[in-house]
Amino acid sequence: MGYQKLINSNIRELRLRYHLTQEEFAEKIGISLQGVSNIERNRYQPTAETVDRICSAFEITPAQLLVVPVQNNEDMIHNIVTLLSDCKPKKLKQIYDIISVLLR
């Protein structure tokens, strides 16, 4: 994984760890909702100023955004549940069907 994608992925994981919506996260760090969405989808790299705001808001260092996260099962399950909690029923059913096939 390239460092830009890693930073963007870690920003998303940080938001999820604090149970923030993209809108709440955007407000907390002073950027637009679209900006957060674009970062999380790896459409563009956050500016140094945005990285500084994130680090200040969450009391981390920029280097921590470059660390490959190690997740245990409990963390992965928590992240999955967090992601699923925002899904609409139709999408949730599709995900359920896929998981059911994978686990057979």
C-alpha beads as a LAMMPS data file, in Angstrom:
LAMMPS data file: protein, C-alpha beads

104 atoms
103 bonds

1 atom types
1 bond types

-500.0 500.0 xlo xhi
-500.0 500.0 ylo yhi
-500.0 500.0 zlo zhi

Masses

1 110.0

Atoms # bond

1 1 1 0.000 0.000 0.000
2 1 1 1.367 3.424 -0.936
3 1 1 1.905 5.999 1.755
4 1 1 -0.856 8.288 0.427
5 1 1 -3.436 5.510 0.521
6 1 1 -2.176 4.490 3.977
7 1 1 -2.617 8.025 5.340
8 1 1 -6.123 8.258 3.901
9 1 1 -7.039 4.827 5.250
10 1 1 -5.700 5.702 8.697
11 1 1 -7.689 8.940 8.698
12 1 1 -10.844 6.921 8.031
13 1 1 -9.940 4.423 10.766
14 1 1 -9.347 7.301 13.170
15 1 1 -12.818 8.672 12.432
16 1 1 -14.392 5.250 12.955
17 1 1 -12.450 4.658 16.178
18 1 1 -14.028 7.805 17.634
19 1 1 -17.485 6.824 16.308
20 1 1 -17.803 10.012 14.265
21 1 1 -19.813 10.448 11.106
22 1 1 -18.021 12.025 8.190
23 1 1 -19.962 15.204 8.906
24 1 1 -18.918 15.271 12.576
25 1 1 -15.308 14.550 11.639
26 1 1 -15.328 17.311 9.001
27 1 1 -16.675 19.805 11.527
28 1 1 -14.113 18.769 14.142
29 1 1 -11.148 19.321 11.797
30 1 1 -12.573 22.275 9.880
31 1 1 -12.956 20.904 6.362
32 1 1 -15.972 20.148 4.200
33 1 1 -17.918 16.917 4.288
34 1 1 -16.943 16.412 0.634
35 1 1 -13.296 16.864 1.626
36 1 1 -13.524 14.059 4.186
37 1 1 -15.317 11.843 1.696
38 1 1 -12.671 12.461 -0.963
39 1 1 -9.850 11.718 1.457
40 1 1 -11.446 8.492 2.640
41 1 1 -12.058 7.347 -0.933
42 1 1 -8.436 8.175 -1.783
43 1 1 -9.490 10.771 -4.344
44 1 1 -7.049 13.310 -2.989
45 1 1 -4.399 13.672 -0.361
46 1 1 -5.036 15.911 2.645
47 1 1 -2.964 19.060 2.799
48 1 1 -0.295 19.470 5.454
49 1 1 -2.630 21.937 7.168
50 1 1 -5.415 19.340 7.258
51 1 1 -3.024 16.730 8.650
52 1 1 -2.008 19.237 11.353
53 1 1 -5.663 19.854 12.235
54 1 1 -6.345 16.116 12.471
55 1 1 -3.295 15.589 14.652
56 1 1 -4.239 18.469 16.947
57 1 1 -7.871 17.384 17.238
58 1 1 -6.981 13.785 18.097
59 1 1 -3.679 14.368 19.896
60 1 1 -1.597 12.221 17.552
61 1 1 1.546 12.835 15.545
62 1 1 1.692 12.901 11.748
63 1 1 3.906 9.808 11.937
64 1 1 0.992 7.871 13.448
65 1 1 -0.910 8.356 10.195
66 1 1 1.855 6.409 8.448
67 1 1 1.726 3.351 10.684
68 1 1 0.210 0.202 9.231
69 1 1 -2.555 -0.687 11.665
70 1 1 -2.546 -4.068 13.323
71 1 1 -6.062 -5.167 14.071
72 1 1 -7.134 -7.975 16.293
73 1 1 -10.417 -9.798 15.766
74 1 1 -12.236 -7.635 18.283
75 1 1 -11.166 -4.431 16.483
76 1 1 -12.141 -5.835 13.088
77 1 1 -15.560 -6.924 14.342
78 1 1 -16.098 -3.515 15.909
79 1 1 -15.130 -1.781 12.645
80 1 1 -17.443 -4.045 10.645
81 1 1 -20.352 -3.339 12.978
82 1 1 -19.643 0.388 12.749
83 1 1 -19.646 0.269 8.964
84 1 1 -22.812 -1.822 8.836
85 1 1 -24.704 0.444 11.223
86 1 1 -24.818 3.150 8.522
87 1 1 -26.142 0.820 5.786
88 1 1 -29.631 0.999 4.375
89 1 1 -31.662 -2.242 4.654
90 1 1 -31.244 -3.183 0.979
91 1 1 -27.460 -2.793 1.119
92 1 1 -27.321 -4.651 4.436
93 1 1 -29.207 -7.580 2.870
94 1 1 -26.720 -7.684 -0.018
95 1 1 -23.805 -7.723 2.407
96 1 1 -25.472 -10.448 4.444
97 1 1 -25.954 -12.579 1.324
98 1 1 -22.304 -12.169 0.342
99 1 1 -21.049 -13.052 3.828
100 1 1 -23.330 -16.093 3.944
101 1 1 -21.832 -17.393 0.693
102 1 1 -18.267 -16.731 1.848
103 1 1 -18.753 -18.584 5.122
104 1 1 -20.173 -21.760 3.579

Bonds

1 1 1 2
2 1 2 3
3 1 3 4
4 1 4 5
5 1 5 6
6 1 6 7
7 1 7 8
8 1 8 9
9 1 9 10
10 1 10 11
11 1 11 12
12 1 12 13
13 1 13 14
14 1 14 15
15 1 15 16
16 1 16 17
17 1 17 18
18 1 18 19
19 1 19 20
20 1 20 21
21 1 21 22
22 1 22 23
23 1 23 24
24 1 24 25
25 1 25 26
26 1 26 27
27 1 27 28
28 1 28 29
29 1 29 30
30 1 30 31
31 1 31 32
32 1 32 33
33 1 33 34
34 1 34 35
35 1 35 36
36 1 36 37
37 1 37 38
38 1 38 39
39 1 39 40
40 1 40 41
41 1 41 42
42 1 42 43
43 1 43 44
44 1 44 45
45 1 45 46
46 1 46 47
47 1 47 48
48 1 48 49
49 1 49 50
50 1 50 51
51 1 51 52
52 1 52 53
53 1 53 54
54 1 54 55
55 1 55 56
56 1 56 57
57 1 57 58
58 1 58 59
59 1 59 60
60 1 60 61
61 1 61 62
62 1 62 63
63 1 63 64
64 1 64 65
65 1 65 66
66 1 66 67
67 1 67 68
68 1 68 69
69 1 69 70
70 1 70 71
71 1 71 72
72 1 72 73
73 1 73 74
74 1 74 75
75 1 75 76
76 1 76 77
77 1 77 78
78 1 78 79
79 1 79 80
80 1 80 81
81 1 81 82
82 1 82 83
83 1 83 84
84 1 84 85
85 1 85 86
86 1 86 87
87 1 87 88
88 1 88 89
89 1 89 90
90 1 90 91
91 1 91 92
92 1 92 93
93 1 93 94
94 1 94 95
95 1 95 96
96 1 96 97
97 1 97 98
98 1 98 99
99 1 99 100
100 1 100 101
101 1 101 102
102 1 102 103
103 1 103 104
